[in-house]
Amino acid sequence: MNRRTFLKTSALFVAQQSLRAFPTALFLDTITQGFINRAVSAQTTAQTKKWLDVVCFGAPPTWHYTLFLKTAESDMLVPNPMVVNCFEKQGSTLTAVYKTMSVSLPSNPSKKVVAPWLWQFQAPKAGGGTRPMAELLEHFLTLRGIYTANQTHDLNLALHYRSAGSQQSLPAFAADQSGKSIPAVAARAPAFDFSSSNQKSSVAVGTGNFIKGLMDPFQPVVPPTNMRSKENQIQNVMDAARAALARESQGRNSQAKLAEEAMKQARSLVVKNFGDLNQVWSALLAKYTDLVNRAFDINVIKLAGINDVAIPYSGKQTDPLISYDSLDPKHSLYDLAKNTKTEIPAGTDLREILGGATVPGLASGFALAEFVLLQDLSDSITIGGLDTRVTWGGNPATIAFDQHFLGAISGTLINSHWAVAHAACMLELIDRLKEKGMWKNTLVNTSSEMIRSPLAAGYGSDHGSTMHFNLFSGCIDGPIILGNIASEGVIARAGARYPGTWGEAGNQPEIGGEIKIEHAHNTIATILGLAGSSHKFIPARQSLVTIGSDGMVKPAIALGKIVA
């Protein structure tokens, strides 16, 4: 190394060592190097899609939302008292039923799809007003009827992340091919599994300001009190060192202009977004929090057949469709976390509990996803902890996680508003990705570790041995429903029986049996663009889709149907 090169590279080294105790600056230096890496790799390697996994841990029933039980009106669905998505009122009596609608896609009204009842309604729009939920179906592909052979949360969640025999976990699929500054990000993700084939690592963020959480790996044990002022003093040294590195790269690399442009982008990111991380985070969080809050307001979101009539709580065990806890008729809300109960007076309109509803992690998770994706910081993001919580009489009660004893009517009311909130956040994120031209190169999954098995008595649900993946991307011309389900999925376990059509895996002739998790993961890998890469595909488990010459997803098997 000649003297000139030594001086230039040592300037960067000195600056980095001087900033070792300053997390913001070191984090930004990582981003700067990441921009250069991406600029060069973009010219030499195939680009994979970004992966966002929104894990709804706890498996809330979704047959009213993303679990499409029917793909045609002629499908013969076998009813179960819990598999419902709206109500019919006869006199003073509410009857829970399952209905589908012929829903037109907003961008192509002539294209109609058979969808669960909820999809005809509106979701809140950022800045005010509402928009059709059906916009989300235009980019939707669901893989239903995936047989796991497990009936517990943790085992199914482990399979969600990594199929048996795979050397990589799902979050590492895109990360291993990426040159991003942060290989993978995980927020509130239970049982998160990041198993990389390329010795990469992930960054976990907890609660609070997720953007600042991204800097945790750079945080000193005792941060200096004058951190901000010293960062400003050293900024000129850093800029000079970075510029020297860029010039040196230009002299040795034919992609000189790429490195120069990368430097400009990194500096722009610093100036625009990192002057006040609290301000950036607050604005994003406020936007998504507003969407969630309005989604739970029955005066904003009108759902005919769901929230348009009073739902009086009987307070009696003789009303299982409304009763919350069949094991104790004296109480209504069951708090799984604290094992405490809160009594609701008989005659209370159950719509009132929506006023105290919250979804921890939903707004903050999407705020983090928007920031990381739009700033191109990572190609792999996992977000979890999206259970719904309500309060009554000042006492919290978790009622959407593990809804074993949640009545069909109360469950439909709460889960429908949860779905509207989720759809609103999804649509807002998609809008921002479209603005940046990133939507076709992003794949979003929204699913949980399993689907629920409805109890025959109609007052609750149990664990299932089937899961489904809900995939959204600009490369999907949806909706596409793949995977057969059983017309009457009956499971006998500990004396409990779960009859009716509810999503239990059915035979798929094209693959010689039920769809397995390996089929789903290879399908995701194909959509991400990993075919022919170092991704370790699971042998003998084909992808259920192919990618056309136009970059769009094409089904490799027949559309799903109900089978005997």
C-alpha positions in Angstrom: 0.0 0.0 0.0 1.5 3.4 -1.0 1.6 6.3 1.4 -1.3 8.1 -0.2 -3.6 5.1 0.1 -2.5 4.5 3.6 -3.3 8.1 4.7 -6.7 8.0 3.0 -7.8 4.7 4.5 -6.3 5.5 7.9 -8.3 8.7 8.0 -11.5 6.5 7.8 -10.0 4.2 10.4 -9.3 7.1 12.8 -12.7 8.6 12.3 -14.4 5.2 13.0 -12.4 4.6 16.1 -13.1 8.2 17.3 -16.8 7.5 16.9 -16.7 4.1 18.5 -18.6 5.5 21.5 -21.2 7.4 19.4 -24.0 5.0 18.3 -25.7 7.4 15.9 -22.6 8.2 13.9 -21.4 4.6 13.8 -24.9 3.4 12.7 -24.9 6.0 9.9 -21.4 4.9 8.9 -22.7 1.4 8.5 -25.5 2.7 6.3 -23.0 4.7 4.2 -21.0 1.6 3.5 -24.2 -0.3 2.8 -25.2 2.2 0.1 -21.8 1.6 -1.6 -22.2 -2.2 -1.3 -25.6 -2.1 -2.9 -24.7 0.3 -5.7 -21.9 -2.1 -6.8 -23.8 -5.4 -6.2 -26.7 -4.0 -8.2 -24.6 -4.1 -11.3 -23.2 -7.6 -10.8 -25.9 -9.8 -9.2 -29.6 -10.6 -9.5 -31.7 -8.6 -7.0 -34.0 -10.5 -4.7 -37.2 -9.1 -3.3 -37.5 -7.6 0.1 -39.2 -9.8 2.7 -41.6 -8.5 5.3 -43.2 -11.1 7.6 -46.0 -9.8 9.9 -46.5 -12.7 12.3 -49.9 -12.6 14.0 -48.9 -14.9 16.9 -51.8 -16.4 18.8 -53.7 -17.5 15.7 -56.8 -15.4 15.8 -59.6 -16.9 13.6 -59.3 -15.5 10.1 -62.1 -17.3 8.2 -63.8 -13.9 8.0 -60.7 -12.2 6.5 -57.7 -13.9 4.8 -58.7 -17.6 5.2 -60.9 -18.0 2.1 -63.0 -21.0 2.6 -64.9 -20.8 -0.7 -63.5 -19.9 -4.1 -66.8 -20.3 -5.8 -70.4 -20.0 -4.8 -70.9 -23.6 -5.7 -68.4 -24.8 -3.1 -70.3 -26.9 -0.5 -69.2 -25.5 2.8 -70.2 -27.7 5.8 -71.3 -25.3 8.6 -69.9 -25.1 12.1 -71.4 -22.7 14.8 -68.0 -21.0 15.3 -67.1 -20.6 11.6 -69.1 -17.4 11.0 -68.4 -13.9 9.8 -71.6 -11.9 10.2 -75.0 -11.9 12.0 -78.7 -12.1 11.0 -81.2 -10.5 13.4 -84.6 -12.2 13.8 -86.6 -10.2 16.2 -84.4 -9.7 19.3 -82.3 -12.7 18.5 -78.9 -12.6 16.7 -77.9 -15.6 14.6 -74.3 -16.1 13.6 -73.8 -17.2 10.0 -71.1 -17.5 7.4 -71.6 -15.5 4.1 -69.6 -14.7 1.0 -70.0 -11.9 -1.4 -69.2 -11.3 -5.1 -66.7 -8.5 -4.6 -65.4 -6.3 -7.5 -61.8 -5.3 -7.5 -61.5 -1.5 -7.4 -58.9 -1.2 -10.3 -60.9 -3.6 -12.4 -64.6 -3.6 -11.5 -65.4 -6.3 -14.2 -63.2 -8.7 -12.2 -65.3 -10.2 -9.4 -64.2 -12.6 -6.7 -66.0 -14.7 -4.2 -64.8 -13.3 -0.8 -65.8 -13.5 2.8 -68.4 -11.0 3.9 -66.0 -8.4 5.4 -64.3 -7.7 2.0 -67.1 -5.5 0.7 -66.4 -2.8 3.4 -64.1 0.2 3.8 -60.9 0.7 5.8 -59.5 4.0 7.2 -57.2 6.0 4.9 -54.2 7.9 6.1 -55.1 11.6 6.3 -58.8 11.0 6.6 -61.6 9.2 4.8 -61.8 5.6 3.9 -60.9 3.3 1.0 -62.1 -0.2 -0.2 -60.6 -3.1 1.7 -60.8 -4.9 -1.6 -57.8 -3.0 -2.9 -55.7 -5.4 -0.9 -57.1 -8.4 -2.9 -55.5 -7.1 -6.1 -52.1 -8.2 -4.8 -53.1 -11.2 -2.7 -52.0 -14.9 -2.9 -52.9 -17.3 -0.1 -51.5 -20.8 0.4 -54.1 -22.5 2.5 -54.4 -26.1 3.7 -50.7 -26.5 4.8 -50.5 -29.6 7.0 -48.0 -29.4 9.8 -49.0 -32.4 12.0 -48.6 -30.2 15.1 -51.2 -28.7 17.3 -49.2 -26.3 19.6 -48.3 -22.7 19.1 -44.5 -23.0 19.6 -44.0 -26.0 17.3 -46.0 -24.5 14.5 -44.3 -21.2 14.9 -41.0 -22.9 14.7 -42.1 -24.4 11.4 -43.4 -21.0 10.2 -39.8 -19.8 10.4 -38.0 -22.9 9.3 -39.1 -26.2 7.7 -37.6 -29.5 8.7 -34.3 -30.1 6.9 -33.7 -26.5 5.8 -30.3 -24.9 6.5 -31.9 -21.5 6.3 -34.8 -20.0 8.2 -37.4 -17.9 6.4 -36.1 -14.5 7.6 -32.7 -15.5 6.1 -34.0 -16.2 2.6 -33.7 -12.6 1.4 -31.0 -11.6 3.9 -28.5 -14.1 2.7 -28.6 -12.6 -0.9 -28.6 -9.0 0.3 -25.8 -6.5 0.5 -27.9 -4.3 2.9 -26.4 -2.5 5.9 -28.6 -4.5 8.3 -29.1 -8.1 7.1 -32.3 -8.7 9.0 -34.5 -6.8 11.5 -36.9 -8.5 14.1 -39.4 -6.6 16.3 -41.5 -8.3 19.0 -41.0 -11.6 17.1 -41.7 -14.6 19.3 -39.5 -17.7 18.7 -37.7 -15.7 16.0 -35.3 -18.0 14.1 -32.6 -16.4 12.0 -30.4 -19.2 10.5 -28.2 -17.8 7.8 -26.1 -19.8 5.3 -23.8 -16.9 4.9 -22.9 -16.2 8.5 -25.1 -13.1 8.7 -26.8 -11.9 11.8 -30.0 -10.0 12.6 -30.9 -7.0 14.8 -33.6 -7.4 17.3 -35.6 -4.4 18.6 -37.9 -4.5 21.5 -40.4 -1.9 22.7 -40.6 1.9 22.4 -38.8 3.7 19.6 -38.1 1.0 17.1 -35.9 3.3 15.0 -33.6 4.0 17.9 -33.7 0.3 18.7 -31.9 -0.4 15.4 -28.9 1.3 17.0 -28.8 -0.9 20.1 -25.9 -3.0 18.9 -23.8 0.2 18.7 -24.9 1.5 22.1 -22.1 1.9 24.7 -22.7 0.7 28.2 -22.3 4.3 29.5 -23.2 6.8 26.8 -21.2 10.1 27.0 -23.2 13.1 28.2 -22.0 15.3 25.4 -22.6 12.7 22.6 -24.5 15.1 20.3 -21.9 17.9 20.4 -18.9 15.6 19.8 -20.7 13.9 17.0 -21.1 17.3 15.3 -17.4 18.1 15.8 -16.3 14.8 14.3 -18.8 14.9 11.4 -16.4 16.8 9.2 -13.7 14.3 9.8 -16.1 11.5 8.9 -17.2 13.2 5.7 -13.6 13.7 4.6 -12.7 10.1 5.3 -15.8 8.9 3.4 -15.0 11.1 0.5 -11.4 9.8 0.5 -12.7 6.2 0.5 -15.0 7.1 -2.4 -12.2 8.6 -4.4 -10.0 5.7 -3.7 -12.7 3.3 -4.8 -13.2 5.4 -8.0 -9.5 5.0 -8.8 -9.7 1.2 -8.5 -13.3 0.4 -9.5 -14.8 0.9 -12.9 -18.1 1.6 -11.1 -16.8 5.0 -9.9 -20.0 6.8 -10.5 -22.0 4.3 -8.6 -19.9 4.8 -5.5 -20.1 8.6 -5.8 -23.9 8.4 -6.1 -24.1 6.0 -3.2 -22.3 8.6 -1.1 -24.8 11.3 -2.0 -27.7 9.0 -1.1 -26.3 8.1 2.2 -25.6 11.8 3.1 -29.1 12.7 2.0 -30.5 10.0 4.3 -28.5 11.4 7.2 -29.6 15.0 6.7 -33.2 14.1 6.0 -34.0 11.5 8.5 -31.5 11.3 11.3 -31.5 14.9 12.6 -34.1 13.9 15.2 -35.0 10.2 15.3 -37.7 10.9 17.9 -39.5 13.2 15.4 -39.2 10.7 12.6 -40.5 7.9 14.8 -43.3 10.0 16.3 -44.7 11.0 12.9 -44.7 7.4 11.5 -46.2 6.0 14.7 -48.9 8.7 14.9 -50.0 7.9 11.3 -50.5 4.2 11.8 -51.9 4.6 15.3 -54.6 6.9 13.8 -55.5 4.2 11.3 -55.8 1.6 14.0 -57.9 3.8 16.3 -60.3 4.7 13.5 -60.6 1.1 12.5 -62.0 0.3 15.9 -64.5 3.2 15.9 -68.0 1.9 14.9 -68.9 5.5 14.0 -66.2 5.5 11.4 -66.3 1.9 10.1 -69.8 0.8 9.2 -70.0 -3.0 8.9 -73.5 -4.1 7.9 -74.3 -7.4 9.6 -71.5 -7.0 12.1 -71.6 -3.7 14.0 -74.8 -2.0 12.8 -77.1 -3.4 15.6 -76.7 -3.6 19.3 -75.2 -6.8 20.7 -76.6 -7.3 24.2 -74.6 -9.5 26.5 -76.9 -12.0 28.2 -74.5 -12.9 31.0 -75.9 -16.4 30.9 -74.3 -19.7 30.0 -77.4 -20.5 27.9 -76.1 -18.1 25.2 -72.9 -19.7 24.0 -72.6 -17.6 20.8 -72.2 -14.5 23.0 -70.8 -15.9 26.3 -67.1 -15.4 26.6 -66.1 -18.1 29.1 -68.1 -21.3 28.9 -66.3 -22.6 32.0 -67.5 -19.9 34.3 -70.9 -18.3 33.4 -70.4 -15.6 36.1 -67.7 -13.9 34.1 -67.1 -12.7 30.6 -63.6 -11.6 29.8 -60.7 -13.9 30.5 -57.3 -12.4 30.9 -54.8 -15.2 29.9 -51.8 -13.2 31.1 -52.8 -12.5 34.7 -55.5 -15.2 35.1 -58.0 -12.6 36.3 -61.5 -12.1 35.2 -63.6 -9.0 34.7 -67.4 -9.2 34.9 -69.6 -7.4 32.3 -73.1 -6.6 33.4 -76.0 -8.4 31.6 -77.6 -6.2 28.9 -74.3 -4.4 28.1 -73.9 -3.7 24.3 -70.8 -5.6 23.5 -69.9 -3.0 20.9 -68.8 -0.8 23.8 -65.7 -3.0 24.4 -64.3 -1.8 21.1 -63.7 1.6 22.7 -60.9 0.1 24.8 -59.4 -2.0 22.2 -55.7 -1.8 21.4 -53.4 -3.8 19.2 -49.9 -3.7 20.7 -47.3 -3.8 17.9 -49.6 -3.2 15.0 -49.0 0.5 14.5 -45.4 0.4 15.7 -44.6 -2.6 13.6 -45.8 -1.0 10.4 -44.1 2.2 11.3 -40.8 0.3 11.6 -41.5 -1.6 8.4 -42.1 1.6 6.4 -38.9 3.2 7.7 -36.6 0.3 7.1 -38.1 -0.6 3.7 -38.3 2.9 2.3 -34.8 3.8 3.5 -33.5 0.5 2.0 -31.8 -0.5 5.3 -32.7 -4.2 5.2 -34.2 -6.8 2.9 -35.6 -8.9 5.7 -38.0 -7.7 8.4 -40.0 -9.8 10.9 -42.7 -8.2 13.1 -44.8 -10.0 15.7 -47.0 -9.5 18.7 -50.2 -8.3 17.0 -52.8 -9.7 19.4 -55.8 -7.6 20.2 -56.5 -6.4 23.8 -59.6 -4.8 25.3 -60.3 -3.2 28.6 -63.4 -3.1 30.7 -63.7 -1.3 34.0 -60.1 -0.4 33.9 -58.9 -4.0 33.8 -57.1 -5.3 30.8 -58.2 -8.5 29.2 -56.5 -10.3 26.3 -59.3 -11.8 24.2 -57.8 -12.3 20.8 -54.8 -14.5 21.7 -55.8 -18.1 21.9 -59.6 -17.5 21.6 -60.6 -20.8 23.2 -63.7 -19.4 24.9 -64.6 -16.4 22.8 -68.2 -16.6 21.5 -68.8 -16.5 17.7 -70.7 -13.2 17.8 -68.3 -11.4 20.1 -65.4 -13.0 18.2 -66.7 -11.8 14.8 -67.2 -8.3 16.1 -63.7 -7.9 17.6 -61.8 -9.9 14.9 -63.5 -8.0 12.1 -62.3 -4.6 13.4 -58.9 -6.1 13.9 -58.9 -7.1 10.3 -60.0 -3.6 9.2 -57.1 -2.1 11.2 -54.6 -4.6 9.7 -55.9 -3.9 6.2 -55.6 -0.1 6.7 -52.0 -0.4 7.8 -51.2 -2.8 4.9 -52.8 -0.5 2.3 -50.9 2.6 3.6 -47.6 0.7 3.5 -48.3 -0.5 0.0 -49.0 3.1 -1.1 -45.6 4.3 0.2 -43.9 1.4 -1.5 -45.6 2.1 -4.8 -44.5 5.8 -4.6 -40.9 4.6 -4.4 -41.3 2.0 -7.2 -40.6 -0.8 -4.7 -43.9 -2.6 -4.5 -43.2 -5.2 -7.3 -40.0 -6.1 -5.5 -41.4 -6.5 -2.0 -43.1 -9.6 -0.7 -45.2 -9.3 2.5 -46.6 -12.2 4.5 -49.3 -11.8 7.1 -50.2 -15.0 8.8 -49.9 -16.9 12.1 -48.5 -20.1 13.3 -51.7 -22.1 12.7 -55.4 -21.7 11.9 -58.0 -22.3 14.6 -60.2 -25.5 14.9 -63.7 -24.5 15.8 -65.4 -26.2 18.8 -68.6 -28.0 17.9 -70.5 -26.3 20.7 -69.9 -22.9 19.1 -68.4 -21.0 21.9 -64.7 -21.1 21.0 -61.9 -22.6 19.1 -58.9 -24.8 19.6 -55.4 -25.4 18.1 -55.2 -26.7 14.6 -52.6 -28.8 12.7 -53.0 -26.6 9.5 -51.6 -23.2 8.7 -51.8 -20.8 5.8 -49.5 -18.1 4.3 -51.0 -14.8 3.1 -48.7 -13.2 0.5 -48.9 -9.7 -0.9 -46.8 -8.2 -3.6 -46.9 -6.0 -6.7 -45.8 -9.1 -8.7 -49.1 -10.9 -7.7 -52.2 -10.3 -9.9 -54.7 -11.4 -7.3 -56.5 -12.8 -5.7 -55.0 -16.3 -6.1 -56.1 -19.0 -3.7 -54.0 -22.2 -3.7 -54.4 -25.3 -1.6 -57.3 -27.7 -1.2 -59.2 -27.9 2.1 -61.4 -30.6 3.5 -65.1 -30.3 3.3 -65.5 -31.6 6.8 -62.3 -31.5 8.8 -63.0 -33.6 11.9 -60.2 -34.2 14.4 -60.7 -36.3 17.5 -58.4 -35.3 20.3 -59.0 -35.5 24.1 -62.7 -36.0 23.4 -63.1 -32.7 21.5 -64.4 -32.7 17.9 -64.2 -30.0 15.3 -66.6 -30.7 12.5 -67.4 -28.5 9.5 -65.4 -26.7 6.8 -62.8 -24.5 8.5 -59.5 -24.8 6.6 -58.2 -28.3 7.5 -55.8 -29.4 4.9 -57.2 -31.5 2.0 -55.7 -33.7 -0.6 -53.8 -31.9 -3.4 -53.5 -34.4 -6.3 -50.8 -32.4 -8.2 -48.3 -33.1 -5.3 -49.7 -36.4 -4.1 -51.2 -35.4 -0.8 -51.6 -32.3 1.5 -49.4 -29.3 1.0 -46.5 -29.3 3.5 -44.6 -26.4 5.0 -41.7 -27.2 2.6 -43.9 -26.5 -0.4 -44.8 -23.2 1.1 -41.3 -22.1 1.9 -40.0 -23.1 -1.6 -43.0 -21.1 -3.0 -41.9 -18.1 -1.0 -38.3 -18.6 -2.1 -39.4 -18.7 -5.8 -41.3 -15.5 -5.5 -38.4 -13.8 -3.7 -36.3 -14.7 -6.8 -34.0 -17.2 -5.2 -34.2 -19.9 -7.8 -30.6 -20.8 -8.9 -29.1 -19.0 -5.9 -27.4 -20.4 -2.9 -30.8 -20.8 -1.2 -31.0 -24.4 0.0 -34.3 -25.6 -1.5 -36.0 -28.5 0.3 -35.7 -31.7 -1.9 -38.8 -33.2 -3.4 -41.0 -30.3 -2.4 -41.9 -28.3 -5.4 -42.8 -24.6 -5.5 -46.5 -24.0 -6.0 -45.9 -21.1 -8.3 -43.6 -20.1 -11.2 -42.5 -16.6 -12.3 -43.4 -15.5 -15.8 -41.2 -13.6 -18.2 -43.1 -10.5 -17.1 -41.9 -11.1 -13.5 -45.5 -11.9 -12.4 -46.4 -14.9 -10.2 -48.2 -17.8 -12.1 -49.9 -20.7 -10.2 -48.1 -24.1 -10.8 -51.1 -26.0 -9.5 -54.9 -25.7 -9.8 -56.7 -23.1 -7.7 -57.8 -24.4 -4.4 -61.1 -26.1 -3.8 -63.1 -27.9 -1.1 -62.5 -31.7 -1.3 -64.3 -34.6 0.4 
